[in-house]
Amino acid sequence: MLADFLAPDNLNLTACHSGEDGLATLQSGEFDLLILDLMLPGMSGLDVLKRLRTGNDIPVIMLTARGEDVDRILGLEFGADDYLAKPFNPRELVARIKAILRRVRPNSGNDTKHVVGMLELDARTRTVSANGQPVRLTGTEFEILSCIIARSGAVVSRELLSEQALGRRLLPYDRSIDTHISNLRGKLERAGLTDPAIVSQRGVGYRLVPKA
């Protein structure tokens, strides 16, 4: 039904009905985005996401059952970019797809490179390096870091991060941004980055703090 609904929006779709088929199809072609239902026959959607994130940065919108907060949090921790709880308005899904696709297209502007301490982000090539080593980020993690690094030293609110990185307003009790920040910190720390650090401002947001 989703394929039928999304087709008029000029989206070229490939539907797969199991996790195994989805992973095999992703390996055989180039795709811009994955809509992943967590409730799949055989391999679960979470297992698909874990295997996918070992070597693929494709943006992922996951579909979850309403009230399944644990699966939602796990999905974000495993690298999903955003989620929708079923049942949902299909127009909301279209809006989120288009928002993500706009964000992941390379920036053709001139002032695209930001360097703070041992952290470097290039918006044109959508690449990040820490201590001279490339760091692989999801699209949402990249957008969050881009938003914070462009305002280095200033507190960036969770509301602004949600609008910039997820393309939507922050919802009450929504911890998506916090989960993405946790994932982002982990990747940078594993790369050995100690300067700068992403610091939380309780009740407000996050800021990038270089060493004095």
C-alpha positions in Angstrom: 0.0 0.0 0.0 2.9 2.4 0.8 4.4 1.7 -2.7 1.1 2.6 -4.3 0.7 5.7 -2.2 4.3 7.0 -2.7 4.5 6.4 -6.5 2.7 9.6 -7.5 5.4 11.6 -5.7 7.9 10.7 -8.4 9.7 8.3 -6.0 11.3 5.3 -7.8 10.4 2.4 -5.4 11.6 -1.1 -4.9 9.5 -3.2 -2.4 11.0 -6.1 -0.5 8.9 -8.3 1.8 11.6 -9.7 4.1 14.8 -8.6 5.7 16.9 -11.0 3.7 15.5 -9.8 0.4 16.0 -6.2 1.5 19.7 -6.6 2.3 20.3 -8.5 -0.9 18.5 -5.8 -3.0 20.5 -3.0 -1.3 23.7 -4.8 -2.3 22.6 -5.1 -6.0 21.6 -1.5 -6.6 22.0 2.2 -5.6 19.3 3.7 -3.4 18.9 7.0 -1.7 16.8 6.0 1.3 15.4 2.9 3.1 12.0 2.7 4.7 12.3 -0.2 7.2 9.4 -1.8 9.0 10.7 -3.4 12.2 8.0 -6.0 12.1 9.2 -8.4 9.4 8.9 -12.1 8.8 12.1 -14.0 9.6 14.9 -11.6 10.3 13.6 -8.7 12.3 13.9 -5.1 11.2 16.4 -4.4 14.1 18.6 -7.2 12.8 18.4 -5.8 9.3 19.5 -2.4 10.7 22.4 -3.8 12.6 23.7 -5.7 9.6 23.1 -2.8 7.3 25.1 -0.3 9.5 28.3 -2.4 9.3 29.0 -0.9 5.9 26.2 1.2 4.5 25.3 4.8 5.4 22.0 4.9 3.5 19.4 7.1 5.4 16.8 4.9 7.2 13.3 5.8 8.3 12.0 3.0 10.5 8.3 2.1 11.0 7.4 0.9 14.5 4.3 -0.2 16.3 2.7 2.6 18.4 4.0 2.4 22.0 7.0 0.2 21.2 9.4 2.7 22.8 12.2 0.1 23.4 12.3 -0.9 19.7 12.3 2.8 18.7 15.2 3.6 21.0 17.1 0.5 19.9 16.5 1.4 16.3 18.0 4.9 16.8 20.9 3.4 18.7 21.6 1.0 15.8 21.7 3.9 13.4 18.2 4.7 12.1 17.8 8.4 11.1 14.2 8.8 12.1 11.0 6.9 12.9 7.3 6.9 12.5 4.9 5.0 14.8 2.1 3.1 13.1 -0.6 4.0 12.3 0.6 7.2 10.6 -0.6 9.6 7.9 1.2 8.7 4.7 1.7 12.4 3.9 3.8 12.6 7.0 6.0 9.8 5.6 6.4 11.7 2.3 7.3 14.9 4.2 10.0 13.1 6.1 11.4 11.3 3.0 11.7 14.6 1.2 13.3 16.3 4.1 16.0 13.7 4.4 16.6 13.6 0.7 17.1 17.4 0.7 19.6 17.1 3.5 21.7 14.4 2.1 22.4 16.1 -1.3 25.8 17.6 -1.4 26.1 21.3 -0.7 27.5 23.3 -3.6 28.3 26.4 -1.5 31.9 27.8 -1.1 32.2 28.0 2.7 31.7 24.4 3.4 34.6 23.3 5.6 34.7 23.7 9.4 37.7 22.8 11.5 37.6 22.9 15.3 40.6 21.4 17.1 41.2 17.9 15.7 37.7 17.7 14.2 37.0 18.6 10.5 33.7 18.6 8.7 33.3 19.2 4.9 29.7 20.0 4.0 30.4 19.7 0.2 31.7 16.2 0.4 29.7 15.3 3.5 32.8 13.9 5.2 34.1 14.1 8.8 37.5 13.4 10.1 38.8 13.2 13.7 42.6 13.2 14.4 43.0 12.9 10.7 41.0 9.7 10.5 37.7 9.5 8.6 34.6 9.0 10.7 31.6 7.3 9.2 28.3 9.0 10.3 24.7 8.5 9.4 23.0 11.4 7.6 21.3 12.5 10.7 24.5 12.4 12.8 26.2 14.4 10.1 23.5 17.1 10.1 23.6 17.3 13.9 27.4 17.7 13.9 27.2 20.2 11.1 24.6 22.3 13.0 26.7 22.3 16.2 30.1 22.9 14.6 28.8 25.9 12.6 27.9 27.4 16.0 31.0 26.3 17.8 30.9 27.4 21.4 27.3 28.4 21.4 24.5 26.2 22.8 22.3 24.7 20.1 18.8 23.9 21.3 17.4 20.4 20.9 14.5 22.1 19.1 16.8 23.6 16.5 18.7 20.3 16.1 15.4 18.5 15.5 14.3 21.0 12.8 17.7 21.0 11.1 18.7 17.3 11.4 15.3 15.6 11.3 13.3 18.1 9.4 10.5 18.3 12.0 9.5 19.9 15.2 10.7 18.3 18.4 7.8 16.4 20.0 7.2 16.1 23.8 9.2 13.3 25.4 11.0 12.7 22.1 14.6 11.6 22.9 15.7 11.0 19.3 18.2 13.9 19.3 19.7 12.7 22.6 20.1 9.2 21.2 21.7 10.5 18.0 24.1 12.7 20.1 25.1 9.7 22.1 25.8 7.7 18.9 27.8 10.7 17.5 29.9 11.1 20.7 30.7 7.3 20.7 31.9 7.4 17.1 34.1 10.4 17.7 35.5 9.0 21.0 36.3 5.7 19.3 38.3 7.7 16.7 40.3 9.1 19.6 38.9 12.6 19.5 39.4 14.6 22.7 39.4 18.1 21.3 36.7 19.4 20.9 34.0 17.8 23.0 30.2 17.8 22.6 28.9 19.0 25.9 25.3 19.0 27.1 23.6 22.0 28.6 20.9 20.5 30.8 17.4 21.4 29.7 18.6 23.4 26.7 20.7 21.6 24.2 24.3 20.9 23.2 27.5 22.9 22.3 30.9 22.1 20.9 33.7 23.0 23.4 37.3 23.3 22.2 40.1 22.8 24.8 41.2 26.0 26.3 
